[in-house]
Amino acid sequence: MANYDYLVVGAGLFGATFAYEAAKRGKRVKVIEKDNRISGHIYTEEKDGIQVHKFGAHIFHTSNKKVWQFVQQFAEFNRYTNSPIANYKGELYNLPFNMNTFNKMWGVVTPEQAKAKIDQQRQVLGDKRPQNLEEQAISLIGTDVYQKLIKGYTEKQWGRKATDLPAFIIRRLPVRYIYDNNYFNDPYQGIPIGGYTQIVEQLLKSPLIDIELNTDFFANKDHYLADYPRIIFTGMIDQYFDYQLGELEYRGLRFEEEELPVGNYQGNAVVNYTDAETPYTRIIEHKHFDFGKGDKNKTIITREYPQTWHRGDEPYYPVNDKRNNSLFKRYRELAAQQSKVVFGGRLGQYKYYNMDQVIDAAEKLVAREFGKTGE
């Protein structure tokens, strides 16, 4: 093992980006991955000529020009723009909340009319400062939009009543008084033609990088710690420390994929189901990420079901409430005492990351490890 400069635990986007940059600097890297595939949750797989996002919709978007230029090296991106639809008991509304949404909800036509309607509905709070997600949402968007398009979806997503969720979850809710269905404000947006898996394959293709799949770090933890001079760990930080301070909480997801004998099932890549009665939060129709490319007589959809997470399940969303954030801070203090192990990525840093943020965080680690000039 003395031949290796780094062990990277996890072949997701964070680990692969670090391994790529380390190999560029002449470092030998071993990457181990517990699954039988690379790419983590951005894994895509072709079926019927359609790139299927196996772990939920992933739309690359960023305001970071450096990150955008970085990913362009590994794939050509299309011009896909994220414009999801909300389905509330058969009523369809545009997302994010914008003038199209307000026109459908209330029949208003001008921004002034929409603002007046929302201001009127905010009055139910009086002068009260929002204490939970429900009150925060009403303060931003009024009662009608909250009841139809936020409440049911959010409570399904988090498995808790909106009144029991912290206000900060929804503080950055996009609200626009223009007719614009583009969900993101970022100047750079798209989906790689040919899927995301190819990006991670390109990141890991250096002859200085060796990959072992189906390899569990914890099965030989002491061996890895003894034999590798530096370890980049992208797994669950509480698991690394054997949950000695307690267990961090996640939300789980279950994906139900179905091939249908139609060319176009729902007319949009993402449709959110915002009523409480529908058990899933959204249906993804994958071919619309690539403008209908693939078999013209078939389509593939995926229903997403949030679920309670238990130890051993695949972790998806960190539950960044007061209790969990306080616990993570204590784990981070333990991590700082590790001389050869660095914790990174969504699980290692217990943080919800967009893809561009994952790459940026990995590049910042690279700068710390090797210096900004790469020396």
C-alpha atoms as one frame of an Amber mdcrd trajectory, in Angstrom:
protein
   0.000   0.000   0.000   3.003   2.280   0.283   2.691   2.857  -3.454  -0.498
   4.859  -2.907  -0.564   8.447  -1.758  -4.324   8.510  -1.129  -7.207   6.215
  -0.380 -10.526   7.694  -1.506 -13.543   6.063   0.099 -16.510   6.449  -2.241
 -16.635   6.807  -6.032 -19.216   9.578  -6.123 -18.691  13.051  -7.535 -16.692
  14.387  -4.570 -14.323  11.435  -4.359 -13.891  11.215  -8.122 -13.129  14.935
  -8.448 -10.491  14.740  -5.729  -8.962  11.587  -7.235  -8.804  13.245 -10.660
  -7.036  16.322  -9.311  -4.635  14.266  -7.189  -3.695  12.094 -10.180  -3.109
  15.233 -12.263  -0.485  16.134  -9.685   1.217  12.770 -10.010  -0.317  11.169
  -6.919  -1.288   7.501  -6.879  -4.853   6.978  -5.702  -6.851   3.923  -4.674
 -10.615   4.426  -4.839 -12.864   1.954  -3.051 -16.635   1.846  -3.486 -19.096
  -0.294  -1.517 -21.539  -0.550  -4.442 -21.045  -2.412  -7.703 -20.931   0.835
  -9.709 -19.377   4.271  -9.642 -21.091   7.697  -9.688 -23.098   7.588  -6.465
 -26.515   9.195  -6.744 -25.797  10.839 -10.100 -25.619   7.400 -11.739 -27.443
   7.212 -15.082 -28.196   4.153 -17.165 -29.408   3.890 -20.758 -32.670   2.038
 -21.432 -34.607   2.199 -24.707 -32.178   4.899 -25.795 -33.211   6.976 -22.759
 -30.779   8.102 -20.061 -32.488   7.083 -16.823 -31.597   9.006 -13.656 -31.592
   6.049 -11.282 -31.590   8.078  -8.069 -33.869  10.984  -8.866 -33.735  13.948
 -11.195 -30.338  15.615 -11.479 -30.189  18.917 -13.351 -26.777  20.535 -13.396
 -26.967  24.261 -12.672 -24.419  26.712 -11.363 -23.395  30.335 -11.172 -19.790
  29.251 -10.752 -18.157  29.688 -14.163 -15.056  27.781 -13.087 -17.121  24.734
 -12.109 -19.118  24.958 -15.355 -15.922  25.002 -17.396 -14.611  22.062 -15.372
 -17.542  19.754 -16.176 -17.506  20.758 -19.844 -14.233  18.821 -20.164 -15.982
  15.512 -19.538 -19.309  15.743 -21.391 -21.293  17.890 -23.771 -24.306  19.444
 -22.064 -27.682  20.116 -23.639 -29.720  23.255 -22.959 -32.285  21.646 -20.667
 -34.081  24.154 -18.428 -35.742  22.936 -15.271 -39.430  23.876 -15.356 -41.338
  21.459 -13.106 -45.113  21.251 -12.878 -47.152  20.889  -9.692 -50.207  18.608
  -9.766 -52.700  19.279  -6.992 -55.628  16.881  -7.315 -55.548  17.239 -11.096
 -54.995  21.001 -11.115 -51.690  21.883 -12.791 -49.517  24.825 -11.736 -46.166
  26.117 -12.925 -43.126  26.068 -10.674 -41.329  27.964  -9.328 -44.065  30.255
  -8.040 -44.392  32.957 -10.663 -47.031  34.939 -12.542 -48.174  31.833 -14.418
 -48.819  30.155 -11.041 -50.675  33.171  -9.655 -52.757  33.611 -12.813 -53.920
  29.969 -12.583 -54.499  30.195  -8.815 -56.380  33.512  -8.668 -56.890  34.801
 -12.215 -54.617  37.783 -11.546 -52.796  39.265 -14.532 -50.392  41.900 -13.216
 -47.631  41.697 -10.597 -49.444  44.325  -8.546 -52.556  42.161  -8.394 -50.530
  39.123  -7.362 -48.673  41.040  -4.639 -51.944  42.442  -3.300 -53.444  38.953
  -3.087 -50.410  37.558  -1.269 -50.234  40.573   1.081 -53.904  40.070   1.934
 -53.360  36.403   2.784 -50.241  37.116   4.846 -52.384  39.037   7.299 -53.429
  35.807   9.038 -50.016  35.921  10.736 -50.463  39.455  12.020 -47.147  40.763
  13.320 -45.971  37.310  14.352 -42.458  36.328  13.372 -42.537  32.935  11.565
 -41.619  30.149  13.981 -41.970  27.132  11.702 -42.131  26.150   8.047 -45.874
  26.699   7.747 -45.699  30.256   9.050 -42.594  30.998   6.982 -44.304  29.794
   3.799 -47.448  31.810   4.449 -45.344  34.903   5.121 -43.700  34.461   1.699
 -46.526  33.275  -0.521 -49.882  33.410   1.279 -52.313  30.714   2.370 -53.668
  29.423  -0.974 -50.330  28.559  -2.535 -49.145  27.133   0.770 -52.170  24.858
   1.198 -52.175  23.565  -2.384 -48.546  23.523  -3.463 -46.346  23.388  -0.338
 -48.026  21.756   2.654 -48.747  18.244   1.375 -45.544  17.921  -0.648 -43.322
  19.119   2.185 -44.950  16.938   4.824 -44.528  13.881   2.579 -40.921  14.835
   1.845 -39.890  15.202   5.481 -42.341  12.880   7.217 -43.319  15.626   9.661
 -46.050  18.225   9.975 -45.097  21.582   8.500 -45.661  23.161  11.912 -42.938
  20.877  13.307 -40.366  21.763  10.628 -37.928  24.668  11.043 -38.642  27.862
   9.119 -35.193  28.015   7.496 -35.963  25.027   5.225 -38.150  27.241   3.070
 -36.548  30.633   3.605 -35.113  30.719   0.081 -38.368  29.763  -1.612 -38.243
  31.209  -5.142 -41.109  33.672  -5.704 -41.191  35.643  -8.950 -43.526  38.345
 -10.151 -42.708  37.640 -13.783 -43.941  35.019 -16.244 -40.892  32.743 -16.031
 -40.979  28.981 -15.369 -37.188  28.539 -15.198 -36.663  27.112 -11.718 -33.044
  28.176 -11.359 -31.540  31.645 -11.647 -28.092  30.268 -12.453 -26.643  31.331
 -15.829 -25.310  27.835 -16.549 -27.735  24.944 -16.753 -28.114  21.686 -18.632
 -27.846  17.910 -18.586 -24.921  15.944 -20.051 -25.771  14.299 -23.356 -25.187
  10.610 -22.682 -25.801  10.901 -18.948 -23.791  11.605 -15.811 -21.985   8.298
 -15.369 -19.580   9.143 -18.187 -18.358  12.186 -16.238 -17.262  10.085 -13.275
 -15.747   7.505 -15.643 -13.650  10.267 -17.210 -12.617  11.599 -13.806 -11.371
   8.164 -12.747  -9.690   6.963 -15.938  -6.113   8.016 -15.054  -3.538   5.184
 -14.943  -2.604   6.552 -11.500  -6.091   5.708 -10.179  -7.093   2.157  -9.227
 -10.742   1.364  -8.441 -12.172  -1.453  -6.358 -15.945  -1.936  -6.388 -17.987
  -3.999  -3.914 -15.468  -3.019  -1.249 -16.652  -1.986   2.200 -14.280   0.355
   4.039 -15.635  -0.775   7.393 -14.853  -4.424   6.721 -11.144  -3.529   6.898
 -11.110  -0.120   8.548  -8.071  -0.726  10.750  -6.111  -2.100   7.798  -6.866
   0.969   5.666  -5.984   3.362   8.483  -2.683   1.612   9.064  -1.625   1.184
   5.443  -2.609   4.432   3.677  -0.876   7.746   4.406  -3.950   9.876   3.639
  -7.646   8.996   3.413 -10.481  11.000   1.846 -13.642   9.632   3.425 -16.981
  10.446   1.750 -19.212   8.105   3.728 -21.375   8.852   6.768 -19.363  10.682
   9.396 -21.293   9.165  12.315 -20.744   5.665  10.934 -17.005   6.332  10.720
 -17.004   7.005  14.458 -19.217   3.980  15.109 -22.143   6.242  16.106 -20.429
   6.880  19.427 -22.142  10.261  19.905 -25.487   9.155  18.482 -27.032   8.687
  15.051 -27.510  11.490  12.538 -30.883  11.478  10.851 -31.671  11.223   7.131
 -34.710  10.941   4.935 -34.893   7.884   2.738 -36.291   7.504  -0.773 -37.801
   4.610  -2.669 -37.844   4.689  -6.464 -40.465   2.847  -8.490 -39.371   2.666
 -12.131 -41.788   1.681 -14.896 -41.492   1.282 -18.665 -44.666   2.294 -20.511
 -45.701   1.553 -24.119 -46.310   5.221 -24.932 -44.036   7.862 -26.389 -45.009
  10.614 -23.964 -46.636   9.959 -20.598 -46.886  13.304 -18.818 -45.453  15.927
 -21.175 -42.814  17.163 -18.729 -39.666  15.774 -17.121 -40.777  16.482 -13.550
 -44.302  16.633 -12.137 -44.637  17.183  -8.380 -47.711  15.771  -6.630 -48.482
  18.260  -3.912 -51.617  16.812  -2.302 -51.270  14.738   0.851 -53.251  11.780
  -0.509 -50.865  10.846  -3.352 -48.168   8.709  -1.684 -45.306   9.787  -3.961
 -43.868  13.280  -4.233 -43.138  13.318  -7.943 -43.003  11.440 -11.212 -39.961
  11.816 -13.441 -40.253  11.076 -17.161 -36.628  10.693 -18.133 -36.775  11.175
 -21.905 -37.838  14.813 -21.474 -34.453  15.616 -19.937 -33.108  14.993 -23.429
 -35.980  16.507 -25.449 -37.692  13.214 -26.254 -34.621  11.299 -27.396 -34.923
   7.503 -27.367 -37.543   4.967 -28.415 -40.511   6.923 -29.821 -42.949   4.231
 -28.717 -41.714   3.798 -25.153 -41.058   5.920 -22.130 -39.644   5.323 -18.661
 -41.055   6.980 -15.574 -39.944   6.899 -11.941 -42.145   7.595  -8.948 -40.380
   8.889  -5.834 -41.613   7.844  -2.404 -40.015   9.507   0.625 -39.666   7.186
   3.577 -38.338   6.931   7.077 -34.632   6.181   7.117 -33.178   3.412   9.237
 -29.542   2.513   9.744 -28.448   0.373   6.811 -30.754   2.147   4.333 -29.348
   4.383   1.620 -29.175   7.924   3.088 -30.498  10.745   0.888 -31.398  14.009
   2.592 -29.708  15.074   5.830 -32.259  16.369   8.312 -30.540  19.629   9.195
 -32.636  20.559  12.205 -31.278  21.894  15.482 -30.700  18.477  17.054 -28.878
  16.980  14.075 -26.784  20.053  13.352 -25.668  20.155  16.974 -24.746  16.476
  16.832 -22.867  16.927  13.570 -20.873  19.776  15.105 -19.666  17.369  17.782
 -18.730  14.772  15.153 -16.888  17.476  13.227 -14.820  18.176  16.338 -13.888
  14.485  16.446 -13.032  14.595  12.743 -10.683  17.521  13.284  -8.620  15.306
  15.584  -7.980  12.752  12.822  -4.437  13.194  11.542  -4.739  11.334   8.251
  -8.486  11.273   7.464 -10.372  14.087   5.721 -14.185  14.020   5.586 -15.897
  15.280   2.451 -19.044  15.181   0.374 -22.708  15.093   1.287 -22.376  12.377
   3.930 -18.980  13.288   5.299 -20.057  16.897   5.818 -23.739  16.139   6.583
 -24.935  18.738   4.124 -27.303  18.874   1.191 -25.114  19.670  -1.803 -26.004
  20.506  -5.370 -23.624  18.943  -7.878 -21.739  22.171  -8.520 -21.272  22.624
  -4.769 -19.843  19.110  -4.494 -17.252  19.888  -7.179 -16.438  23.260  -5.614
 -15.992  21.667  -2.168 -13.704  19.000  -3.657 -11.636  21.658  -5.427 -11.279
  23.589  -2.167  -9.970  20.441  -0.524  -7.532  20.039  -3.423  -6.302  23.593
  -2.840  -5.773  22.833   0.860  -3.967  19.576   0.130  -1.720  20.731  -2.691
  -1.770  24.520  -2.620  -3.658  26.737  -5.023  -1.009  26.387  -7.692  -1.043
  22.603  -7.414   2.553  22.501  -6.281
